[in-house]
Amino acid sequence: MFAPALAAQGPARVRQQTLFVLSALVGLALTTAIVTLLTSAGMLASVARLAAVGVSFITTYLLRRMFVFA
């Protein structure tokens, strides 16, 4: 899906790779925050992880679609 938007070699590709890694780190931070918040509120860890994965996946996808491969 994103392959046609892959930048050519050079500075554009390095920028795209950097944004890709940053989007992954945003997803990781979001997942950690959601799991921590929901388990602190008393939710089962497995349910909290399921919710966090869903939110993180959608957020990461949107970041990559709108910024990394735009």
C-alpha positions in Angstrom: 0.0 0.0 0.0 2.8 2.4 0.9 5.3 1.1 -1.6 4.5 3.6 -4.4 5.2 6.4 -2.0 8.7 5.2 -1.1 11.2 8.0 -1.5 14.2 7.7 -3.8 17.6 7.2 -2.3 19.2 10.2 -0.7 18.0 12.8 1.9 14.3 12.2 1.1 14.7 8.5 2.0 16.6 9.3 5.2 13.8 11.7 6.2 11.2 9.1 5.5 13.1 6.4 7.4 13.4 8.8 10.4 9.7 9.6 10.4 8.9 5.9 10.1 11.0 5.2 13.3 9.4 8.1 15.1 5.9 6.9 14.2 6.8 3.5 15.7 8.1 5.2 18.9 4.8 7.2 19.1 2.9 3.9 18.8 5.1 2.3 21.6 4.6 5.3 23.9 0.9 5.3 23.3 0.6 1.6 24.0 2.6 1.9 27.2 0.6 4.9 28.4 -2.8 3.2 27.6 -1.9 -0.1 29.3 -0.5 1.8 32.4 -3.6 4.0 32.6 -6.1 1.2 32.2 -4.4 -1.3 34.5 -4.1 1.4 37.1 -7.8 2.0 36.8 -8.4 -1.7 37.5 -8.8 -3.2 34.1 -7.4 -6.6 33.4 -4.0 -6.4 31.7 -5.0 -8.5 28.8 -8.0 -6.3 28.0 -5.9 -3.2 28.5 -3.3 -4.5 26.0 -6.0 -5.3 23.5 -7.4 -1.8 23.7 -3.9 -0.3 23.5 -3.0 -2.3 20.4 -6.1 -1.2 18.6 -5.5 2.5 19.3 -1.8 2.3 18.6 -2.3 0.5 15.3 -4.8 3.1 14.0 -2.6 6.0 15.2 0.5 4.6 13.7 -1.2 3.8 10.4 -2.6 7.4 10.2 0.8 9.0 11.1 2.5 7.0 8.4 -0.3 7.6 5.8 -0.4 11.4 6.5 3.2 12.2 7.2 5.7 9.5 6.3 4.3 8.4 3.0 2.4 11.5 2.0 
